[in-house]
């Protein structure tokens, strides 16, 4: 149950993220979601440190972030849409 006593959206075992309470997007809800998020951050940091030239570095980082966004969008319970403080 959420803070306003409304039930959260049903979550399948395949859902790794839950929708944000305000705005659009999602936050990790399972170890898989956290592993994907932290792994992506780690890869972006390594990319920024070791990949040359700068254009290649930016393309790789953009690809990693785009992949994280696509997977989290697909694995979010209830989908992505603008929310105004309810988990309906």
QUICOR-V135411 format. One record per backbone hydrogen bond with DSSP energy under -0.5 kcal/mol. CO is the residue of the C=O (numbers start at 1). NH is the residue of the N-H. Records with the same first field share a line. If there is no record, write none. Layout:
CO: NH / NH
//
This chain:
2: 5
6: 2
12: 15
14: 16
16: 29 / 30
17: 77
18: 27
21: 85
23: 83
25: 20
27: 18
30: 34
31: 35
32: 36
33: 37
34: 38
35: 39
36: 40
37: 41
38: 42
39: 43
40: 44
41: 45
42: 46
43: 47
44: 48
45: 49
46: 50
47: 51
53: 57
54: 58
55: 59
56: 60
57: 61
58: 62
59: 63
60: 64
61: 65
62: 66
63: 67
64: 68
65: 69
66: 70
67: 71
68: 72
69: 73
70: 74
71: 75
73: 76
75: 16 / 17
76: 79
77: 19
83: 23
//
